[in-house]
Amino acid sequence: DMSEEKFNQEVGADFTEFVGRVFKDFDEEIHVTDVRYNSRWPLYAACDYGWTNPFVWLLIQVDVWDNIYVIGEYRAQQKDINDIARDLAANPLAKHVRMLYPDPAEPGDTAVLQKALKIKANTGTGGEPKWRLELIRQNLKLYPLDAPFEARQPKLLIDRRCVELIREMNDYRYPDTKEESQRSAPEAPMDKDDHGPEALGRFMRGYFGGPGVAGGKQHARVRRAN
């Protein structure tokens, strides 16, 4: 009954990345703290659309070293996009958002948010999900890699008020059984607890770029203390 990846790891002693938690490096003791808005850094927004599943909106800042700070989240279920736009516009930080990084599959909803919030949307947020996941994983790692462990820092920090995003970073996982696996993509994570990570991945993809997507920084990162 095990998925092929689970069987290879548990029975065949063949380690695979596609078993268990998607973000194995995520540690609340390391990646969760008190993060507040810093007027010196640009502010961005990222979203994952949903109706039955939640609509997720993340507020994200990036400092001069490309360290990423998720400073806030908003969620809504079974709520019209126009009502959501009014909720978001009421946030005092909305006027400071420079760019929106949305799911490209819902251009109509994106157009509503652009008009209501008077911001532009980045269109380079698509591509294969595995690349978005990899960008998140890169930023969860501790740098500089050649420094003593106690001197290393993550590139991604999440404010402790983002309780649902934090939960999903812990709970998002790969299938353990054949029944949970997707036949078309057996190595894909489960379609559950993924809405916050999806929004975060859209930002990573649009901001840093990657294979198959034009623009972005293409992983050109200035590591802290390098």
N, C-alpha and C positions, 0 to 999 in steps of 0.2 A: 504493500500500500504506500510505501515511501515514494517521494519524488526521486527522479534519477540522481539529482545532486545530493539529496539527503542520504540516499543509499550509498553513494560513492564515498561520502565522508564518514558515515557511521559504521558501515560494514566493510567497505574497501579501504578505510584509513587513507583516503585520498582527499586532502583538504580542498575545499572549493569555496569561492567567495559567495556563491549563490545559495547559501544556507543560513538560516537564522536572521538576525537583525540586518537590515540594509546598511545602517550607519553604525558599524561596530565600534568606531572610534569615539562616538558621541558619549560624553560623560558630563552629567549635570554639574559635577564639582568643578569642571574645567570650563565648559562652554556656556554656562548659565550664570549671569551676574546681574547687577543693577546697571542698566544702560539707559542714559537719558539723551534727549536731543542736543546735539552740539551745532550751534549756528555756524561754525567755521567749516563744517563738512557738508557736502551736497546730500540732499535727501531724495530718495527714490521710492517708488511703490511697485509692488508685484502682486499679481492676483491669479487665482485659479477659480474659474467659474463653476457654479453649481446651482441646483434647484433643490432636488431631494438630498443630494450631497451638499455640503456647505460651500457657499461662496467664501473665499478666503482672500484677505487683503493684508499685505505686510508692508510696514514702513521700514526702510533700510537706509543706513548711512555707510559711506565708505571714506576712510581717512586717506592721508597722502601716501601711506604705505600699502594701500589696497587691503587693509583690514576691514572686515565687514561686520556691521552691528545691526541686528534686527531689533528695533526699538519699540515696535508696537504691532498689534494684529487686530483685525476686525473680522467677524464671521457672521453669516446670516444664512438661514435656510428658508426655502419657499418664499422668497421675497423678490419682488419685481426689481429689475436693474435700475429703474428710475428712482425708486425708493432708496435703494442702496446708495446711489449717487448722492442723494440728498443727505443721507447719514454721513457719508465720507466728507462731503463739502462742509459739514458742520464742525469737523475737527479743525482746531486752530492751525495744525501743521499742514493742512491740505494746500495752503497757498505757497508753501515752500517746496512742494514736490516738483522736481525737475523733469522726471521722465517716468512713464509707466511701462512695466514689463509684463504683458498679459499673455494668456493662452491664445495663440493665433487662431484657434478653431472657432472663436466667437467674435468675429469682427464687428457685428452689430452692437453687442454689449460694450465692446471697447470704444466704439464711436460715441456711445452715450456717456461713458466716463470721461472721455476726452473733452466733450462739449461742456459737461457739467463742471468739471474740475479745471478746465482750461490748461490741459497738459498734453504733450505729445506722447505717442506710444512707440516703443521700439518694436520693430517687426522681426527681429532676428532671434526669437525666443523658441523656435521649433527645433527640428532635428530629432535624432534618436534619443529616447529617454536615458539610455545608459550614459550618454555624455553629460547630461544634466546631473545625474547621480554622481558621476566621477568628479565633476567640479565641486560639488558639495563636500565629497570625501576629501579632496585636496585641501580644502579650507578648514576641515576639522583636524587635520594633522597638526602636530606641534613643530614650530620652527624657531631658530635655525636647526636643521637636522644634525649638524655637527657640534652643537652646543650640549653641555650637560643637561640631563632631563629637567632638572629643577629650574633651568634658565630658559626653557622653551615656552613658547606661547602659541595658542591657536590663532588662525586668521579669521575665525568666525566666532562671534559672541552673540548670545541671545538674551534679551532682557527677561527677567524672571516673571514678568507680568504676561508674557506670551505663553500662557499655560497649555493651550491646545497644541501649539507648534512643538513645544517641549515634549508633550506626551507622544505626539506622532513621531518625533525623531527617535524616541525610545521604542515605539511599538511597530513601526513600519518594518515589514519582514518579507522574506522569501517563503514560498510554499514548502511545507513539510511533507505533504502527501500528494499523490497523483491527482486526487480529486480537487485539490486546491490549485494545481498547476494549470496554466493556460496552454492549451495544445499548440496554439500558433506561436507562443513565446514562452517556452518552459522555464527559461532563465529569468523571466521578468518577475519583479516583486508582485505581491498580491495587491489587488485593487481595493485596498483598505488602509486607513490611517495614512493616506498619502497626499492629502489636500494641501497642508502647509508645506511639506517638502516639494510638492509640484510648483507652488508659487515661488518658493525660494530657488528652485532649479531654473525657472523661467528667468529670474533676475540674473543668475549666474551665467546662463547661456547668452543672454542678450548683452550683458555688460562685458564679459570676458571673451565672448566668441567661442570658436571651436570648430571642429570638422564639419563642413557642409553649411556653415553659416558665415555670411560676410560680415565684416566689421568686428567690433569688440576689441579687446586687448590681446586676444589670442594667447592667453596665459602669460603675458609679459608682466611679471610680478617683481616688485622690489621687496625682498624679504626683510623684515625687521631685523636690525643689527647685523645685516650682511655687509 
